Amino acid sequence: MSLAQRVVLALDDDPLYLDILVEQLQAIGVGRVLVHTRAEAALLELKQRAVDVVVSDLDMPEVDGPRFLHQLADLRLPIQVLLVSGTRPDLLASVVEFGRTLGLQMIGGLPKPAELDALEALLQRCEGPQAVWTEPPRAQDEPLALDRADLERALADGTIRPWYQPKVDAYSLRVMGVEALARWMPPQGPAISPARFVPAMEAAGLSWPLFVCIFEQVLKDLAAWHALGWPLRAAVNLSMDCTDRLDLPEQVSDRARAAGVALEDLTLEITESRLMANRSASLETLNRLALMRVKLSIDDFGTGYSSLAQLADLPFSELKIDGGFVRRIGRDHKVDRIVQATVAFGTGLGMELVAEGVEELGQWRALRHQGVHQVQGYLWARPMPEADFRAWLQRWRPGHEGGSLNQAPLALLALGPSVGDLQAWAQTLRRHIPGLRSSCTPLEAEALSSIAAVPPDLLLVDARESPQDAWSLAERLHQRSPTARLVVVVSNLDEARLQSARVADAWLVTHPLGDAQVEHWVHRLLQGWSDAPR
């Protein structure tokens, strides 16, 4: 659904700012805007009319922002929420996170008055399917309505299976391995969220059977990938509950040996949802696993029971930055500093740094700049069944450490006001890139459709006439196709354009795009898909 089809409700107790906000929303193409100065009236209209997005202030005299969010959550509506407020940035970010704990689909927060480009960028994230209501996360000690017999039956009948999310090198985007995530897909009814059944397994004392269920399937799949020549590693989550089993190292090594998988290709991500019950036993088993060359990763570092003491005492060689922090990079000053500090001492300890939950280009760029080694998230791929992962990897142009499985000709998507110029540039590129497929269009909608059909390897945007609009357009297209190499055509080079290119990981070329210029940069641009973006 495009912005033109969206209904937005704007809530602010300041009528003057409401007028400005309505003008901004209309300027970026929002189809219909409803306005309210009182939260009570806004909630009443939300009960009576379908609304896609609520844009709300925080500091209101009758009902403040957190209270309004709580009342909005009580309506259980499929709605997305954007906060715009003049309050402190850290307080705004905290209220956004509070909304997420209520189950609301929070787009984010902006300082007031909102800048037009920032407002448009956040609302562009709403252009997918309509939001759906999600149950708020349960407290750890809240009982879950899942019967132990049902849990045991699911473990036995194969309805709980691993889905795989790729872990890619933060610079080259080559696939280094996967994380196996447990998914429960009952024969009848909807999928059951791991946020529900994993805590239920732990509460029922079934953490070990769950690990064995997933681990054995992962070993089978990993052995099959290695037989195909795919040098991948696999990470499996292991509850801290299981680490006090003194036979844990033998259980892992015997099963891996039987499957023909080297222990060096395995990572155990230790999830610290609770404290160690037997510290001495856990230290023994984890140290033995490390001596066997199994990589140990501290998962969701900075949350739950993970701590600096765990890093000091346990033989972790990988640190995973939690997606809750990653999601707030660039929007919360405190979180930015927390992530920077985490990367700094992880690097100082010689640990591999992995960030999960990456959904936006800006997050990836910030993490890569800080020195994170691997990333995973929806920006590249959602968790998927094994068969879907195979198909995805064979399409993934950056490939894996052994090379790319995608041998199709490279694809170019060129966008700009003059189709004639675009076609001429495409013809020049074909002389240097044999077999290059090209699509040229002046329309963003057509470009998005082309990306959905054939993800481009080269994304070329003409920024000569309207540089600011062209850079914004390039960013939106690059978000949809993050593996593409972005090339921006400019009329001349200056420091401002060079800075824009550095921020956007873009290559700059000047018009006319002749053979001499192309020969200078095209080989460096495409060589091996292994160089870090420049």
N, C-alpha and C positions, 0 to 999 in steps of 0.2 A: 504494500500500500504506500503510495507516494505522499509527500507532504500536502499536496493539493487535495488529497482525499481525507486528510486527517481533521478531526475536531479537537481543538485545544481549548481548555478552560484556564483562564488566567485569574489568579487571586492575589490581590494586594490591597492594603488599606489606604494607599495613596493614589487617588484618582489621576493625578498628573502623571505619575510613573506608569499607571495602567495604560494611559493613552500612548505613551512612548513604546511600551511593550507591544501593544496591539499593532502599531505601525511597523515595528521590527518583524513581528510574526508574519504580517501580510507581505512585507518586503521579501522574505525568504520563501514565500510561496505557500504558506499554510492556508488551507481551504476555508476554514471557519474558526472564528475565535469568539468564545463566550467570556464575559468579564464579570467579576464580582469583587466587591470590597469587603464582604463579610463572609467568614468561613461557614457560618450556619446556612446562609443562602446558597453557597457553593455546594455544600454537601446535599442539600435538598435537590438541587438541579441534577447532581450526579446520580441520585436515586431514580430520576425520572427520564434522563436522556443519556444516550450512549456517547461517551467521550473517550478519546484515545490517549490524550496527554493532559496532565495537570501541571501548570507552571505556577508555583506558589512562593510567596515571601515567607520569612520565618518570624520576624518581629512584628506581630500584630496585636493590638490592644485587647481584643475580646478572647481570641483563641490563638495561642502561640503556635509556632510551626510544629514542634513535636506532638502537641496535643491534636492538632489538625491531622497529622499523619496517622496517629492512633485511631482517630475517628474514621479516617478514610480507609484504613486497613480493615476496620470492622465491617465495612460494606462489601468486602471480598470481591472487588470489581477487577476485571481484566484491563488494567489501566497502567500507564507509565507516568512517572513523576520526575519533574525537574525543579530544583530549588534555586531561586535567585534572591540573594540577600546581601545586605551591606554589613552583616555581622563579621566577626573574625573568621579568617579562612579555616583555621583548625576546628572552630565550632561548627561551621557550615559542613565540613567534611564529616564530623562526628554525627551530625543529624542525618546526613545522607546514609551513613552506615546504620544508624538506628532504624531508618525506614526499611532497609534491607532485612533487618532482623524481624520486622513485622510481616515479611512476605511481600512487600511492595516492590514493583519493578522500578528501581531508582535509576534514572538516566545519569544523574550527577548533580553538581552544584556549580553555580556561577556567581561571581561578585556582582553587586548592584552598583551602577547600572551595567547590564550585560552588554558586552561588545557583540556586534552583529555577526561577525565571523564565528566567534565562539558559540553563540546561540545556534547558529545554523549547523555547525559541526556536531553538536550534541543531538539536535533534533534529527539530523540525518541518520543517526543510529536507530531511530524509530521507524525507518522505512521498510523494515521487514514485516513479517506477519504480526497481527495484533498481539499485544501482551496477553498472557494467561496468568490467572491467579496461581500463586504457589504458596503452599503451606509454610509458615515461618519455621525456622529451625527449632527443634525441640531441645530443651535443657538436657544435659547428659544424664541426670538422674530421673528424668521423666519416663515412666514405663511406656513401652510401645505395644500397640495392639497386634503383636505377631506371636503366634503360638509356637512353642518349641518344636512340637511335632511337625508343623509346617516348615520350619527352618531346616530340620533334619531331612525332611522329605526332599526339599529343594536341593540340598547338598548331594543327595543320593541320586536324584533323577536327571541331573545335568541341566536344570533350568537356571542355575547360577553358573555363568561362564565369564571368562576374561574378555573384555573389550580393550583394544589397544589404541593408545594415543602416542603419536611419534614424539620423540625428543630430538630436536635438531640443533646442530651447531649454530651458535648465535651469530656467526659471521658468514659462513658459506651456505648455511641452511641445509647442509647434507644431513641425512637422517643417521643419527648415531645409535639409536635404539628406540625402545618403546617402554611405556609404563603400562602394566596390565591392571585394569580397573574392573573390579567385580560388578557384574550386572545380573539382575534377577529378572528373567523374562518368563513369567508364568504362561502355560498353554492357553489359559483363559484370563481375560482381564488385562489391565494395563501393567506396564513395567513397574516394579517396586524400587523406589529410590534407594541407593546405597546409604544415603543419610538416615534412612529408617532401618534397613535390615542389618547393616554392619554393627551399629550400637546394640541392636537386639541380639545379634550373635555373641557379642562380648558379654552382655548381661546374662545370657543363657549358658555361658561357659563353652561356646562353640568357636572361639577364635582359631584354635588349632585345626579343626576339621575344615573351616573356611579357607585357611591358608593352604592346606594340602590340596583341597579341591581346585583352587586356582593355580597353584604351583605346578601340579602335574600336567594340567592342560597347557600351561605356558611352556614347559619343557618340551612337550610334543611339538608345539608350533615352532619354537625356536630351533629345534633340530631340523625340522622341514625347511626353514628358511636358510639355515647353514648349508643344507644339501643343495640348495639352489645357488649357492655362492653369495648369499647376502650376509655380510659380516656385522650382524646386529647384536646388541646387548638387550636384555630384558630385565625390567625392574618389577618386583612383586612386593606388595605391602605386607608387612608383618607386624601384628599387634605386639606391644610391649608385654602383653599377657603371656606370649609364647616364648619369650626369651629366657625364662627360668627353667625351661626343659633342658636337662643336661644332655639329652640325646639329640638336641636340635642340630648340631653340626653333622652328625652321622645321617640324620634324616635328610638333610639337604644334599650332602655329598653322595649318598647312596642313590637317591632318586635321579640326581643329575648324571651320575655315571651310567645308570641303566638306560637313560634317554640318549646318551652320547653327547652330552652338553658339557663344555668346560666350565669349571667354577668361575673362571675369570670373566665369563660372559654373563654373570648373574649379579644383580644388585638387589639387596633387601632394603626396602624403605621402611624404617622403623617409625611407626605411628605411635605417638605418645599421648593417647587419649586418657591414660591414667598413669599413676606412679608405678615404679617397679615394685613388685611384691617381694622379690627376693634379690636384693642388689648384688650379692655375692655370686649367685647362680647366673644372673644376667651378664655380669662382667666376664664370667668364665666362658659362657657360650658365645658371646659376641667376639671376644678376643680369639677364640678358636676359629670362628668363621673367618675373621680377618686374616689369620695366619694361613688359612686355606685359599686365600686370594679372592674370596667373595667380597665384593664392594658393599660397604654399609653406608646408608644414606640416612641423615636425620631429616625426617619429613616435616613439612609445615613449620619450619623453624620460627620461633618467636611466638608460637601459639601453644595452647594446651599446657603440657608439663615440660616442654622442651626448655632448656636453659643453658647458660654458659657452663655450668657445672657438668652437664651431660657431654658437652663438647670436650671438656678437659679430661673426663674420666673414661669415656667410651671411644672405641677405635673407629670413629666415623671418618670416611674419606670424601664424602659428598654432603653438601648442604643444600637443601631445597628451600627457596624463598616462597612463602605461602602466597597463593593467588589473591587473598584478601589484601595483602600489601601491594601486590603488583597492580591490582585494579585501581588503586588510589594514587599511583605514581603520576606526578605532574598536577595533581589536584589538591594534594594535602602536603604542606611543607614538612610537617612532622614525619609523615610516612616517607617522604623523599630522604630525609636524614636517617631514618631507621634503616632503609634499604642500603644507603651508602655505607653506613657503619657495618651492616651485616656483610656486605661484599668485602669491605676492608679487612675485617678480622678473619673472614673465611679465606681470603687470599693470603693473609699473613700466616695462616695455619696450613697452607698448601693444599686446601681442599678444592674439589671440583664444585663449581657453583651452578646450580640449576634453578631457573625461575619457572613457575607454573602459572597457569591462568592468564597468559598473554593474549589479549584480544584486540589490541590497537597498535598501529605502527609506532606511535609515540612511546608506548611502553617498551616495545622491542628496542627502539633506538636508545632510550635511556639506559636500559639494562646492558645492552651491548657496550655502550660508551663507558659504563662503570666497570666492566670487566667480567660480566657473567659469561660462563662458557657455553651453556646449553639452555634452550628455552622450549616450552611446550605450551599449547593453548589453542583456542578456537581460531586465532588469526590464521593458523595453517591447517589444523584438522581437529575435529571432534573425536572423542573415543569411538571406535568402530569394531565390528566383528572381524575375525581373522580374515575371512574371504574379502571383505571390503578393504581391509588394510593392504592386502596383496595388490588389489586393483589400484588403490591409491598410490602405492609406492612405484608401481610401473608407470604411472603418469607423472610422478614427481620429478621435474626436470633437474633440480640440484642433485638428485640421486642419493646414494649412500657412500661409504668410504671406498667401496669397490668400483664406483662409477655410477653413471645414470642408466636406468633401465628404459628411459624414454628416448627412443631413437627417431621419433617423428621430426620432420623438418621444423626449424624454428618458426615462431609466429610473431608477427608485428601487428600492433594496434596503434594507428596514428589518428590523432584527434586535433582538429583546428578549423578555423573558418573557411580556409581555401582547400577544397578537395583536390584541386589541381596541383597545388604545392605538395600536399601530402602524397599524392600518387607519384609525383616526380621524385620525392625523397625516397619513397619505397623502391622505386626503380633503381636509384643509385645504390641503396643498401643491397639489393639483389645481386648486384655485380660483385659484391664482396662476401655475401652470405648465400651460397648456393642453396636453392630450394626454398628460400624464405617465403612463407605464406604471409599475406598482408590483408589488412582490413582498414579502410580509411573512411572516416565519417566526421561531419561537423557537429553531431548531436550526442549529448551525454547519454541519453536513454539508449541509443543504438550501441554506444560503446559499452555500456553495462550489459546489454544483451549479448554482445560479442564476447565479453569476458566470461559470462556464464556458459557460453557454448564452447569456446576455445580459449582457455587462459593464455594470455600472451607471454612471450619471453622478453619481448621488447615493447615498452610503452612509450610512445613518442607524442609529445604535446607541444603545439605551436603557441608560444607565449609572446609573440612579437607585438600583437595589437593591444591586448588587455592583460598585461602581466599578472596583476593581482588575481583576477578571475581565473586565469590559466593555472596559476600555482595552486589555488584552492581546488580546482577541478582535478589537477594531477594528483593531489593528496587523496581525494575521494576515490579516484580510480585505482591508485596504488593500494589503498586499504582493501579493495576488493580483490586485488591480484598482487599480494606482497612479494612473491618471488620474481616478479618482472623487474628487469633493469629499466629504470626510468631515465628517459632522455628528453631534455627540454630545449627547444629551439628558441634562441633569443636574437635580438637585432644586434646587440653588442655585449661585451663583457665588462662588468664593473664590480666593485666590491659588494654592493647590495645583492646583485644576482648570484655572485659566488657564495655569499652567506646563505641565501635561500637554497642553493643547491646542496650545501653542506648539511643543512637541517633536514632536507628531504631525501638525502642519499641519491641525488640526481646527477647525471652527466649533462654538462652544458655544451651545446654546439651553436654555431652562428650561421645565419643564412647569408649567402647561398650554401647549401649543403653539397659541396663538390666531392669528387673522388679523392682528391688529395687529403681533405679533412677527414673523410670517412676512413681512409686507409690508416690514418694516424691513430684513431681511437677504437675502431670497431673490434680489432683483435684483442686489445686489452680489456674491452668491455665484456667480451664473451668467453675469454679463455678459461676453460675448465670448470666454470661455475664454482671456483674454489677461493677466489680472492674476496677479501672483505669489501663491502660497498665503500666507495670513495666519497 
